[in-house]
Each structure stands twice: as structure tokens, then as C-alpha cells.
């Protein structure tokens, strides 16, 4: 996966693709609510735009989010602080009921996070897409792969692996 137009800085040209994962504090299943999930997606993309971080594939599970990001010249801890800080603050402004019900005045995100350069980019992207609420995910109403396949056209690679 090569960029057509890589980021350019005063003394560097290139990209730094990272697999990022942020987990909810106390592992609450906040993202099972579609409205909360869509709100977080919007906030994450908004934060990335504000800080000029390119975000690629995004996949949600019940209590965490995975995504690919080109962090450019930022350090990993800076990316975590910028994205989690912005999204956490805005999320609680837009969803005060979730804050009161689950987080009791504390922060949204678990202090631990995962940001690393993927060893195999293609497999990492497939992994993100297979999250519960990713492109190929099962979702809350679908409990089996068969019910998912019945509702959606499966990509050829996916069909070959599971249905032959």
C-alpha cells in the first residue's frame, strides 16, 4: 500500500502507518449503541482532521476502537493524547447520560493504548474490518457468520476462506 502523495515536511518525506487501538475505561460496552458509535466515529475523524492525522480503516468492537493512522511526524504518545483527549471531552459533552451512567466523573478512555507499526499491513487491515462493527463485522443483531453472509455480499477472499 503506497501513498500517491506522501506527507512532506521541511526535512522529511513519507508516511508512518500505525495500527491504533483505544479501549473504554472499565470496559463498558458503550459502542453497542449505534448512536454512540457513530458519534465517536465523527469525533475521531474530526480530531484527526484538526491535527492533520490521516485515518484509514476504522472498526469498532463493543468496548474499543481499532483504526489505521498515518501519524506523520507526531510521536505515538502525542497521537494518543491528541486523539483521546479531544474525543473524550467532546463525547461527554454530546453524551452526558453515558458519562453519568458508566463513568462517574472519570475519563472515557483506559490509560493504556496500543499504537504500533503493523508487521503485515494487509492482515492488520483485515483484522480491523472483522471487528464486531467493522466493514465485515457481525454486528449486534447478527450472531453468526451465516446470517451475516445472507445479508451482505461477501468479498471474494472472505468467501474462499470460510465457504469452501
C-alpha positions in Angstrom: 0.0 0.0 0.0 1.9 3.0 -1.3 0.7 6.6 -1.0 0.3 8.6 -4.2 1.1 11.8 -2.4 3.2 11.3 0.8 3.3 13.9 3.5 6.1 16.4 3.1 7.9 18.2 5.9 10.8 20.6 5.9 13.4 17.8 6.3 11.4 14.6 5.7 9.0 12.9 3.2 7.0 9.8 3.9 4.4 8.1 6.0 4.2 6.3 9.3 1.2 4.0 9.2 0.2 2.8 12.6 -2.4 0.4 13.9 -4.1 2.2 16.9 -6.4 0.8 19.5 -8.2 2.7 22.2 -10.2 0.9 24.9 -13.0 2.2 27.1 -12.3 2.7 30.8 -13.8 0.0 32.9 -14.5 -2.0 29.6 -18.1 -0.7 29.3 -19.8 -1.8 26.1 -20.6 1.7 25.0 -20.2 1.1 21.3 -23.0 -1.4 21.2 -25.2 1.7 21.0 -25.2 2.8 17.3 -25.6 6.4 18.1 -22.6 6.4 20.4 -20.6 4.5 17.8 -21.4 7.0 15.1 -20.8 9.9 17.4 -17.3 8.6 18.2 -16.6 7.9 14.6 -17.4 11.5 13.7 -15.4 12.8 16.7 -12.4 10.7 15.8 -12.4 11.9 12.2 -12.9 15.5 13.3 -9.9 15.2 15.7 -7.7 13.6 13.0 -8.6 16.4 10.6 -7.8 19.1 13.2 -4.4 17.6 13.9 -3.7 16.6 10.3 -3.5 12.9 11.0 -4.8 10.7 8.2 -7.1 7.9 9.3 -7.8 4.9 7.2 -9.8 1.8 8.1 -11.8 2.0 11.3 -13.5 -0.8 13.2 -15.4 -0.8 16.5 -16.0 -3.6 19.0 -18.3 -3.3 22.0 -15.7 -1.5 24.2 -12.8 -0.4 21.9 -11.9 1.0 18.6 -9.2 0.0 16.1 -8.0 2.2 13.2 -5.1 2.7 10.9 -3.5 6.2 11.1 -0.7 7.9 9.3 0.8 9.8 12.2 3.3 11.8 10.2 5.9 13.5 12.4 4.0 13.0 15.6 5.2 10.7 18.4 2.9 7.8 19.3 2.2 9.2 22.8 1.3 12.6 21.2 -1.2 10.9 18.9 -2.8 9.1 21.8 -3.0 12.3 23.8 -4.4 14.4 21.0 -7.0 12.0 19.7 -8.1 10.5 23.0 -8.2 13.9 24.7 -10.3 15.6 22.0 -12.7 12.7 21.5 -13.1 12.0 25.2 -14.0 15.6 26.1 -16.4 16.1 23.1 -18.0 12.6 23.6 -19.0 13.5 27.2 -20.3 16.9 26.0 -22.6 15.2 23.4 -23.5 12.1 25.6 -23.7 13.3 29.2 -26.1 10.4 30.0 -23.4 7.9 29.1 -20.9 9.7 31.4 -23.3 9.7 34.3 -24.4 6.1 33.8 -21.0 4.5 33.3 -18.0 6.7 34.1 -18.9 8.5 37.3 -17.0 11.7 36.6 -13.8 9.9 35.3 -12.3 9.8 31.8 -13.7 7.9 28.8 -10.5 6.1 27.8 -8.5 3.5 29.6 -5.0 4.9 30.3 -3.4 2.1 28.3 -3.5 2.2 24.5 -1.9 0.4 21.5 -0.2 2.2 18.7 2.3 0.1 16.7 3.6 -0.3 13.1 1.9 -3.4 11.7 4.1 -6.3 10.8 1.7 -7.3 8.0 -0.4 -4.4 6.7 -2.9 -6.5 4.7 -3.6 -8.8 7.7 -4.0 -5.8 10.0 -6.5 -4.1 7.8 -8.5 -7.4 7.5 -8.4 -7.7 11.3 -9.8 -4.1 11.7 -12.5 -4.9 9.1 -13.5 -8.0 11.0 -14.2 -6.1 14.3 -17.8 -6.5 15.6 -18.8 -3.2 14.0 -16.2 -3.1 11.2 -16.9 -3.5 7.5 -17.0 -7.3 7.7 -18.1 -7.4 11.3 -21.0 -9.5 12.6 -22.8 -6.6 14.4 -25.2 -6.8 17.3 -28.2 -8.3 15.6 -26.3 -10.8 13.7 -24.9 -13.7 15.8 -23.5 -16.0 13.2 -21.3 -15.7 10.1 -24.1 -17.4 8.1 -26.6 -14.7 9.0 -24.1 -12.1 8.0 -23.4 -13.8 4.7 -27.1 -14.0 4.0 -27.5 -10.2 4.4 -24.3 -9.0 2.7 -22.4 -9.7 -0.5 -19.1 -11.2 0.7 -15.8 -10.2 -0.7 -14.2 -13.0 -2.8 -11.3 -13.5 -0.4 -13.7 -13.9 2.5 -15.9 -16.4 0.6 -12.9 -18.5 -0.3 -11.6 -18.8 3.3 -14.8 -19.6 5.0 -17.1 -21.2 2.5 -15.1 -23.7 0.5 
